[in-house]
Amino acid sequence: MNKIYEIDKNDKNFPQNLLKIQKCPQKLYVMGNVKLLNNKCIAMVGSRDSTPYGEYYASNFAKALSHSGITIVSRFSKGNRYSMP
């Protein structure tokens, strides 16, 4: 399993855009390259009961966004079977 980092609002890697919102989280738990948190980001939300068709296209869409320099952010939930390379 990858290392999970805890970063708080005072950490240099904390997403600057989050600091602008009224109810900014006090800390984040991050798996992966924390330096990417200040890049352009998009959140991807999936289904607990996805189809192979949906998984295929979501994966391809995420890879295309990633290759374009956009960071994919996601909340890991119970039962998460996948991780982005």
Secondary structure as GFF3:
##gff-version 3
##sequence-region A 1 85
A	DSSP	beta_strand	4	8	.	.	.	ID=ss1
A	DSSP	three_ten_helix	18	20	.	.	.	ID=ss2
A	DSSP	beta_strand	27	31	.	.	.	ID=ss3
A	DSSP	three_ten_helix	34	38	.	.	.	ID=ss4
A	DSSP	beta_strand	41	43	.	.	.	ID=ss5
A	DSSP	alpha_helix	52	67	.	.	.	ID=ss6
A	DSSP	beta_strand	71	73	.	.	.	ID=ss7
###
